[in-house]
Structures are given as structure tokens and as C-alpha cells.
Amino acid sequence: MKKVPVGVDNFAKLIKGDYLFCDKTLMIKDLLNKGDEVTLITRPRRWGKSLNMSMLQHFFSPKVGLEETKDLFKELNIAKIEQGNYLQYQGQNPVIFVSFKDVRESTFEQTIRQFSALIKNLYREHQYLLDSTQLSTKDKEQFNKLAL
């Protein structure tokens, strides 16, 4: 019997675990076809916004944390579309995903510290960019300052 994913907001965990799952991967097709510069996704609490954002992160990024993402979508609806070959976009771009849902500090100063920790963790997660030829020496120096 499949588990109910109460509180699971990580797409890879949902797919790799034995969880019930409503395949919403066709949302990726819609986003790609629209070509909007900005997409605003508003829904009430507990509607799956974080999970959908995690799905997008896992689709477009080659890695999330230390995990490769390439095999997560091969059995899902996005892979079954005959025209369009949407899997060509899978894993092609690093994705910066920031969620503030766990920031629940009681003072402004504590909230700023929590935001700072989130940003530093993002820099650490994307340290592979330091090996990239896309960043200048100055960019890499700034990257290292912010990651500390």
C-alpha cells in the first residue's frame, strides 16, 4: 500500500519513495509552451506550491544537492508526450530554488540571520560553478566571500 505524502515537498523523495502521487508534470509542458517571462503561481496553503517548485527544480537542473535528476521523469506524463520531446530540456540548467516556508523567527534580526543562512547554503550547493569558465575571476572571488 502506498504512503500518503503528508508534508513531503521534495520531488525526488516523492518519486523514489513509495508515495501516492498525482502526476502534474504536464505543468512543465504548459510553462515551456507559454514562454512567459514571469509566471506567478498563487494557491492557498497546503496546495502543493513547494512540491511543484521542487518538481520544476528537479526537471530543469542536472543535479539537486548531490543527486542526479535524469531518471526521475522517465515514467511520468512529461516523458510520454509524443510531440515536442520535452525531455530535451531536462537537466539543462542549474536552478536556484529558495523557499521561505521554514523561516519563522520571532524578531527581525533573527529573520535576517535565517535569510542569510539560506543564501549561504545556496552558494554552497552551487559551488560547482567555481569550476565554470562562465564566471570571471572577480565573480569567483565574490562567490567565495558570500559562501563563507
Sine and cosine of phi, psi and omega as CSV:
sin_phi,cos_phi,sin_psi,cos_psi,sin_omega,cos_omega
0.00,0.00,0.74,-0.67,-0.02,-1.00
-0.95,0.30,0.51,-0.86,0.02,-1.00
-0.99,0.10,0.50,-0.86,0.10,-0.99
-1.00,0.06,0.80,-0.60,-0.13,-0.99
-0.99,0.11,0.85,0.52,0.01,-1.00
-0.93,0.38,0.86,-0.51,0.03,-1.00
0.99,0.17,0.00,1.00,0.01,-1.00
-0.99,0.13,0.89,-0.45,0.00,-1.00
-0.84,-0.54,0.26,0.97,0.05,-1.00
-0.95,-0.31,0.88,-0.48,-0.09,-1.00
-0.87,0.49,-0.69,0.72,-0.01,-1.00
-0.89,0.46,-0.67,0.74,0.03,-1.00
-0.88,0.47,-0.64,0.77,0.01,-1.00
-0.91,0.42,-0.70,0.72,-0.04,-1.00
-0.95,0.30,-0.69,0.72,-0.05,-1.00
-0.97,0.23,-0.44,0.90,0.04,-1.00
-0.99,0.16,0.10,-1.00,-0.02,-1.00
-0.99,-0.12,0.88,0.47,-0.08,-1.00
-0.97,-0.26,0.50,-0.87,0.20,-0.98
-0.89,0.45,0.59,-0.80,-0.09,-1.00
-0.50,-0.87,0.79,-0.61,0.13,-0.99
-1.00,-0.09,0.94,-0.34,-0.09,-1.00
-0.93,0.37,0.95,-0.32,0.03,-1.00
-0.94,-0.34,0.38,0.92,-0.08,-1.00
-0.93,0.36,-0.28,0.96,0.07,-1.00
-0.93,0.36,-0.22,0.98,0.13,-0.99
-0.87,0.49,-0.57,0.82,0.02,-1.00
-0.89,0.45,-0.70,0.71,0.05,-1.00
-0.85,0.53,-0.73,0.69,0.00,-1.00
-0.88,0.48,-0.69,0.72,0.02,-1.00
-0.89,0.45,-0.67,0.74,0.00,-1.00
-0.92,0.38,-0.64,0.77,-0.04,-1.00
-0.95,0.32,-0.56,0.83,-0.02,-1.00
-0.93,0.37,-0.67,0.75,0.01,-1.00
0.93,0.37,0.38,0.92,0.01,-1.00
-0.90,0.43,0.52,-0.85,0.09,-1.00
-0.94,0.34,-0.59,0.80,-0.04,-1.00
-0.70,-0.71,0.68,-0.74,0.11,-0.99
-0.82,-0.57,0.83,-0.55,0.03,-1.00
-0.97,-0.24,0.85,-0.53,0.00,-1.00
-0.92,-0.38,0.96,-0.29,0.01,-1.00
-0.90,-0.43,0.75,-0.66,0.05,-1.00
-0.48,-0.88,0.34,-0.94,0.05,-1.00
-0.92,0.40,0.18,-0.98,0.09,-1.00
-0.81,0.59,0.55,-0.84,0.10,-1.00
0.90,0.43,0.46,0.89,-0.05,-1.00
-0.99,-0.16,-0.10,1.00,0.04,-1.00
0.99,-0.16,0.33,0.94,0.00,-1.00
-0.88,0.47,-0.74,0.67,-0.02,-1.00
-0.90,0.44,-0.64,0.77,0.03,-1.00
-0.91,0.42,-0.66,0.75,0.03,-1.00
-0.90,0.43,-0.63,0.78,0.05,-1.00
-0.92,0.40,-0.62,0.78,0.06,-1.00
-0.90,0.44,-0.63,0.78,0.04,-1.00
-0.87,0.49,-0.71,0.70,0.02,-1.00
-0.89,0.45,-0.67,0.74,0.04,-1.00
-0.87,0.50,-0.73,0.68,-0.02,-1.00
-0.92,0.38,-0.46,0.89,0.02,-1.00
-0.97,0.26,-0.76,0.64,-0.14,-0.99
-0.99,0.12,-0.43,0.90,-0.05,-1.00
-1.00,-0.03,0.64,-0.77,0.05,-1.00
-0.93,0.36,-0.49,0.87,0.01,-1.00
-0.64,-0.77,0.55,-0.84,0.19,-0.98
-0.82,-0.57,0.90,-0.44,-0.17,-0.99
0.92,0.40,-0.80,-0.60,0.02,-1.00
-0.98,-0.19,-0.01,1.00,-0.09,-1.00
-1.00,-0.06,0.73,-0.69,0.13,-0.99
-0.95,0.32,0.53,-0.85,-0.07,-1.00
-0.94,-0.33,-0.09,1.00,-0.21,-0.98
-0.86,0.50,-0.54,0.84,-0.08,-1.00
-1.00,-0.05,-0.01,1.00,-0.08,-1.00
-0.94,0.35,-0.46,0.89,-0.17,-0.98
-0.96,-0.27,-0.05,1.00,-0.16,-0.99
-0.90,0.44,-0.39,0.92,0.01,-1.00
-0.96,-0.29,0.10,0.99,-0.10,-0.99
-0.99,-0.15,0.18,-0.98,-0.10,-0.99
-0.83,0.56,-0.60,0.80,-0.03,-1.00
-0.88,0.47,-0.49,0.87,0.00,-1.00
-0.99,0.13,-0.27,0.96,-0.07,-1.00
-1.00,-0.03,-0.08,1.00,0.01,-1.00
-0.96,0.29,0.82,-0.57,-0.07,-1.00
-0.97,0.24,-0.63,0.77,-0.01,-1.00
-0.98,-0.21,0.70,-0.72,0.08,-1.00
0.93,-0.36,-0.43,0.90,0.00,-1.00
0.64,0.77,0.91,0.40,-0.05,-1.00
-0.94,0.34,-0.31,0.95,0.02,-1.00
-0.93,0.37,-0.23,0.97,0.07,-1.00
-0.90,0.44,-0.38,0.93,0.01,-1.00
-1.00,0.03,-0.20,0.98,-0.08,-1.00
-0.94,0.34,0.76,-0.65,0.09,-1.00
0.96,0.30,0.35,0.93,-0.10,-1.00
-0.99,-0.12,-0.19,0.98,-0.10,-1.00
-0.62,-0.78,0.67,-0.74,0.15,-0.99
-0.92,0.39,0.60,-0.80,-0.06,-1.00
-0.83,-0.55,0.74,-0.67,0.10,-0.99
-0.98,-0.17,0.90,-0.43,-0.03,-1.00
-0.86,-0.51,0.89,-0.46,-0.02,-1.00
-0.86,-0.51,0.79,-0.61,0.09,-1.00
-0.86,-0.51,0.74,-0.67,0.02,-1.00
-0.98,-0.20,0.20,0.98,-0.10,-1.00
-0.91,0.41,-0.41,0.91,-0.01,-1.00
-0.99,-0.10,0.04,1.00,0.03,-1.00
-1.00,0.07,0.96,-0.28,-0.05,-1.00
-0.68,-0.74,0.78,0.62,-0.04,-1.00
-0.99,0.14,0.37,-0.93,-0.07,-1.00
-1.00,-0.07,-0.24,0.97,0.04,-1.00
-0.80,-0.60,0.34,-0.94,0.03,-1.00
-0.87,0.49,-0.70,0.72,-0.03,-1.00
-0.89,0.47,-0.67,0.74,0.03,-1.00
-0.91,0.41,-0.61,0.79,0.02,-1.00
-0.91,0.42,-0.68,0.73,0.04,-1.00
-0.88,0.47,-0.67,0.74,0.04,-1.00
-0.88,0.47,-0.66,0.75,0.01,-1.00
-0.91,0.42,-0.68,0.73,0.07,-1.00
-0.87,0.50,-0.69,0.73,0.01,-1.00
-0.87,0.49,-0.68,0.74,0.03,-1.00
-0.90,0.44,-0.64,0.77,0.04,-1.00
-0.88,0.48,-0.70,0.71,-0.02,-1.00
-0.91,0.41,-0.68,0.73,0.04,-1.00
-0.87,0.49,-0.65,0.76,0.03,-1.00
-0.90,0.44,-0.59,0.81,0.06,-1.00
-0.90,0.44,-0.69,0.73,0.04,-1.00
-0.88,0.48,-0.68,0.74,0.02,-1.00
-0.90,0.44,-0.64,0.77,-0.01,-1.00
-0.89,0.45,-0.51,0.86,-0.06,-1.00
-0.96,-0.30,0.48,0.88,0.00,-1.00
-0.88,0.47,-0.38,0.93,0.03,-1.00
-0.85,0.53,-0.37,0.93,0.03,-1.00
-0.90,0.43,-0.35,0.94,0.04,-1.00
-0.91,0.41,-0.36,0.93,0.05,-1.00
-1.00,0.04,-0.09,1.00,-0.07,-1.00
-0.98,0.21,0.54,-0.84,0.11,-0.99
-1.00,0.09,-0.07,1.00,-0.01,-1.00
-0.97,0.24,-0.37,0.93,-0.02,-1.00
-0.99,-0.15,0.68,-0.74,0.07,-1.00
-0.97,0.23,0.19,-0.98,0.05,-1.00
-0.86,0.50,-0.66,0.75,0.02,-1.00
-0.90,0.44,-0.67,0.74,0.06,-1.00
-0.87,0.49,-0.66,0.75,-0.01,-1.00
-0.92,0.39,-0.61,0.80,0.06,-1.00
-0.90,0.44,-0.71,0.71,0.02,-1.00
-0.90,0.44,-0.65,0.76,0.05,-1.00
-0.83,0.55,-0.75,0.66,-0.02,-1.00
-0.90,0.45,-0.61,0.79,0.04,-1.00
-0.89,0.45,-0.68,0.74,-0.05,-1.00
-0.96,0.26,-0.46,0.89,-0.04,-1.00
-0.97,0.23,-0.31,0.95,-0.06,-1.00
-0.95,0.31,0.00,0.00,0.00,0.00
